[in-house]
């Protein structure tokens, strides 16, 4: 839980942007664009239109991860309070 305490200091929306949009969304977008180019031979121009979808998916992923980790953190903190 100490690692999450450090991560949560950046705030929800910065986490969503950095970890979700930039890290997950861009990585996912590059990977699938390369797969479509090499496996299907799609022109490079056709690979650009789904970029907003990948970035939006990264934002959704980031929000989901944040909320899930916050719930785990709250439950653990509540358990420690009740035990102490």
Secondary structure, DSSP 8 states (H G I E B T S, - for coil): -HHHHHHHTT-HHHHIIIIIIIIIIHHHHHHHHHHHHHHH---GGGGSTTHHHHHHHHHHHHHHHHHHHHHHHHHHHHHHHHH-
